[in-house]
Structure formats: C-alpha cells, structure tokens
Amino acid sequence: MIFLPSNEKDKDNDRKLQKPPIWFVDQEANRLVEKYQNPQGKLLYCKAFNNIDIFRIQELEKQAESGKQPGHLFSTLLSQELDRCNTDLKNDDIGLDNFKKNYGKF
C-alpha cells in the first residue's frame, strides 16, 4: 500500500510536503524489519518514511536487492539519503521520547 495525496492537481508538490499517517509509517517500518531481519533498524525506517518520498525508498529497496547483504546495503543507502535531506538522526525534531510514545517499544 502506498500513501498518496488525495488532490491529483498538486500531487507532486503534496507528495514532497505531506507526511504519511503514523499507522502507515509503522506498517511499512515493520515490513522492512521483517524483510531485512533488522529490528534495530526500525527507527531508521520510520525516520525515512517521514522524510523521504515513498517512491525514492522503493528505488533504494530495488538497488539494495542486488547487493550481497541487502539489509546492510539498504540501511546504508537510507542513511545516505537522509543525510542528503539534511536530516540529523540524533537530533530529530520528533525526539526519541515522542517516537517511543507514538510507535511503542522497538
């Protein structure tokens, strides 16, 4: 399932600005945790879905499939993409306490 804005006229602009709902972020992060067997990566995956376009994340997933260690490669590619988006993983505007409150234990 892909979360897309409802207004087709401004689809490209909305996709860049609109954050997906929490249930979607949690669902997709859990999917990636299972796919790559990496429960420690849930914070990174949630961060990515809140800051990177869903289509870009799908591109990175496809790129990672060609690697010898797809999970490691995917996490590396996501981290690099977040850096490009000027996102600091440690000093997030959500904060770790709010993250735990919204997403539960990880």
N, C-alpha and C positions, 0 to 999 in steps of 0.2 A: 504494500500500500504506500502510495506517495501522497504527501500533503501538498496540495497546490492551492493558490489563492482562488477565490470564487469569481473575482472580476476579471474576465478574459481581456478586456481592453488594456489594462495596466499589468498584465501578467508578468512581464519581465521585471518591471520596477518593484512590484509587490513581492516577487519571489526573493529579491535581494533584501528587502526590508522586513518582511513578515516572519516572525519566529513561529515554528511549529508548536502545537499544543504539547503539554507535558506528557500526556499519555502516548503521543506519537514518538517523542524523543525516547521515552523509557522503553517502548516496544522495540524500536529499532536498535537501541543500545543493547538490549537483551538478545536480540537476534545476532548481533555481531559478537557478543560474548560467547554465545553458543557456537557460532560458525568458526571462530578462531580459538576457542577454548582459552579465553583470556579474561577471567573475571576482574583482574586488576585494571583492565583497560576500559571499564565502564565509564569512569569519569571522563576519560579522553573522548570516548564515543559520544557521550551526552554533550560535551563541550562542542564537538564537531557539528552535531546536528543543530545546535543552537547558533552556530556562527558560520557554517559553510553551506552553500547551496546543495540541496539533496542530489542534484544531478552530478555535481562535482564529486561528491562522496561515492556515488555509484561508479564514476570513472576511476577513482582511486582503487575501489574494490576490484575492478577488472584488471587494472595494472598489477595489483598485488597477487592475483591468481597465477601469474606467470613466474613468480619467484619460487625459490627453493623452500623458503619459510614464509608463506603468505601472511600469516598473522603478524609476524615481526615486521615484514615489509609494509603492510597496511598501516600499522601503528606509526611507523617512521614517516610514511607519506602523509598521514593525517597531521602529525606534529609539524611537519614542514609547511603544510598548507595553513595550519593555524598561525604559525609564525608569519607567514606571508600576509595573513589577515590582521596582523598587528595584535594578536590575542596572546595575552600572557596567561599561561595555565596556572601559575601560582597565585597571581593577584587578580582573580576573576571578579567581575562586578557582582556576580551572584553570591560568591563566598561559599566556602565549604560547608558551613553550618546550614545555610539556606538550601544548599544542594542536598544535604542529608535529609532535611525536613521535607523537601519536595520529592525526592527519589527513594528515600528509605536507605537502609544499610546496603552497602555494596561490598 
